[in-house]
Amino acid sequence: MKAIGIVGFKKSGKTALAAAMARELSNKHYRVAVIKHSSEPLNHGRTDTGKFMLEVPEVALITSTHMEIIWKGSWDLKQVIPFFSADFLILEGFKSLKYFPKILCLRDDSEKKLLSDGLELFTCGRDTSLKERKVIDYLMTEEKDIKEMTELIEQKSFLLPDANCGKCGYENCYSLAQAIIKGKESVQKCSYEQEYISIKVNGKKVELNQFMAKLYQSLLRGMLAPLKDIGPLDKAAIDIKANLSDSDQ
């Protein structure tokens, strides 16, 4: 899976650009997913879903065309990513994270310095004067520029594990990511391998593909994280005994 972050301040066009990128990549027959960061709490208002959210920590809504699951609690991006099986992951926000490349959406000259962390692929905006003065590389309002930005994303986006294991020879994933952006390294330099979860049923190990392994890992972490006095979950050994018969008899 490849990822690209879209960062900028309010009203800088992040959502419009994310939608345009998603459309262009989807038109090229890629599977695309979007994760948006918001500082505002999730609010379904006075709908039935909103009423349930006030009472319980887990709510699901199923319709004939969509399914939505809401889990209360603090989740970080690494816990959420395993639920997705996309070719490209578009991340709106997440300015502080440093293990994927970014697009900077700028409203004026001063914002590049504030947003830059050495992981930007390029800059863009909606003000034509910024491009004329070479403050930004692309206009998000121009179809030609959208296509060029999409091509760069295809070629140069990536997603590192943020494991900071040091196996690549760099101190952390951020340092490797910066080297990849500068063209000094490729993403293949990352040699981190993780067994996300090991499952045995009746003594026989169950072979899982990476997507299913990440999915089970995230589900278990989500269920266990709120519990008290269980110790750290990293590399935890969890024993589960269950009667999984179809009958209650």
N, C-alpha and C positions, 0 to 999 in steps of 0.2 A: 504494500500500500504506500502511495506517495501522499504527501501533504503540503499544503501551502497556507500560510497565515495571511490574513488581511487585517491590518491594524491601522488605526487612525483615531482622531478625536471625534466627538459627536458632530453629526451632520457633515461628515467628510465624504460620504458616499460608499461606505463599507458594504452595506447591505445590497445596494444596487450593483456594485462590482461583483460581489459574491454570487448574486443571481445570474449576472451576465456570464461569469466564468463557468458556473454550473451548467448553464444552457449550452455554451459552446462545447464544453467537454462531453456533455450528454449527446450532442449532435454528432460527435465523433465516435459514438457507441461505447464510451467508457461508463462504468458504474461510478456514480458520483454521490458523495454524502456531504452534508454540511453540519457543522457543530457551531453554535453561536454562544458566546459568553455574554452574560448580562449581570449587571450589579443589582438589578431589580428582582424581587421575589416572583416566583411563578404565581399567576393569579388567573383563575378561571371565573372570577366574579361570582355571580349568584346562580350559575348553572348548577345542575345536579353534581357534576364533577367537582366543582368548587366547594359545594357543601360537604361532599365526602372527604375532600382534602383537609377540611378543618377537623375531622374526627379521627382519621386513621393515617398511618404512615405510608401505605401503599394503595394506589388506586389505578385501575385499568379501564380504558374505554375502548370498546370494540364496535366497529360499524361494518357495513357491507364492503367498504373500500379501504378502511384504515384501522390501525390499532395504535393506541397510545398507552404507555405505562409511566406512571409518576411515582418516584421514590423520594421520600423526604430524606434529608441529611446532606452532608457536605461531600460531594464527589469531585475528584480531580480528573483532568482530561485523560490521564493514562488508564483510569478505571473504566472510562466510557468508550474509548476507542475500540476495545475488543468486541463490542456489540456490532461493529460495522464491518462489512465485507466489500468495501468499495475499492475501485482502482485509484481514485483520487478523493482525498478528504480536504474540504475547504473549511478552514477554521477562522471564524470571524471574531476578532478580539484576541484575548490571550497574549497581550503585549509582553508580559513578563516571562513567558516560556521561551526556551532557547534551544530547541532541538529539531526545528524545521525552518525552512526559509520563509520570508515574509514579503508582502507587498505593502509599501507605505502609501496611504491615502492622505494627501496633503491639501490643506486649505490656504496656506500662505508660506512665505519663505522660511519662517522661524521653526516650523514644525519638524522638519527633517532631523535636525540636531536633537530634538526632544525624543523622537521615536526610534532613531537609528541605534541598533545594537550589533551591527556587523553582519546581520543575517538577511538584509534586504536584497531581493533580486532586482527590483526596480521601484520607481516611484510613479504615482499617477495622481490625477486630480480632475476637477471639472472646470477650472478656470483656464481659459485659453492663454491668458497672459503669462501664466506660470510656465507653460510649455514654450512660449515664445522666448522667455528669458532663461530657458533651460533649467528651471527649478525642478520640473518634473520631466519624466521620460515619456509618459503617455497620457492621453486624454481618455477618460473612461466613457465619454460621450461619443467617441468616434468608433464606428464599427471596425475600421481598419486597425485601429490601435487595440481594440478588444481581441481581434484575431491574433495580432502579434504577441500580445501578452499571453494568450492561451498557448501559443506555440512554445514560448519560454517556459511556461509551467510544465508542459509535457516533457520538456528536455531536462529541466533543472530542479524540479520539486523533489523532496525526499522527506523521510520521517525516521529519525533516530530513536532508540529506545529510552533515552534519558536514564540509562543505568549507571553511567559514570564508572564503568568497570576498569577502564584503563587498558584493556586488551589491544586497542588500536594504537597505543603508543602516545595518545593524548591524555591530558589530565582529566578531561571530562567530555561529555557529548557536545557541549557548547563549543569547546575549542575545535573539535573535529568538524562541527557544522560550519564554523567560520572558515576552516581550511577548504571545505567542499565548495562553499560560496565563492571563494577566491580562485578556485580551479586548481588548487594544489593537491587535493585528494578527491577520491570518488567515494560514494556511499558504500562501496564494497570493502572499504577499509574497516568498516564496523564488523567485528567478528563476534559480537555478543550473541550468545544463544541461551535461551531460557526454556526450561521445561515448566510451562505455566501451571500444569496440574497433572498429577498421576492418579489414576483411578483403577482400582481392582474390584472386580465383582466375583464373589465366590473363589477368591484366590487367583483369578486370571486377570492380567492387566488389559485394560481397554485401550486400544489404539485410537487416538483422536487426531483429527487434522488441526492445524493451528487455529483456525477460526473457532471451532468447537471448544478447544482447550481454553482459549481466552474467554469465551462466553461462560463456561463453567467457573473459571477462576473469578470473573467479575461478579457472577451471581452469588458465589460463596462469600466473597469479600463484602458484598452489599448486605447479605443476611447477618454476617458475624460481626461486622464493624461496630454496630450499636451496642453489642453486648459488653458488659463490664467484667473486669477481673479475669480475662481470658489470655492476657499477654499479647505480644506482638504477633501479627498474622504473617509476616514475611517468613517463608519456609516453614510454615506451621504444618504439623502433622494432625490431621483431623480424622477421627474415627466415627463412622456413621453406621448405625445398624437400623435397618428399616424393613418392614413388611410391605412389599410392593405388590402383593396379590390384588387382583381386581375385585375380590369379594371381601366384605367385612366380616364374613363368618369365620 
